[in-house]
């Protein structure tokens, strides 16, 4: 598993978003999705929803959080480094 050098909350926001892991979303879409999800839900609700998924469907949650961490590492980390 790839480690995510960005704030874990960003990965969690992508995890609970409506973004599909089946689609190869571009980096700008990932950044927009994370930003929009955090604006709509806030950090506490993102964590609460993620906990619910991990409790109810761990077989779905693990691959999705891995996907979210990898996508955030690719889409967000370079943007943060450039800032």
Secondary structure, DSSP 8 states (H G I E B T S, - for coil): -----S-HHHHHHHHHSS--TTS---HHHHHHHHHHHHHHHHHHHHHHHHHHHHHH-HHHHHHHHHHHHHHHHHHTHHHHHH-
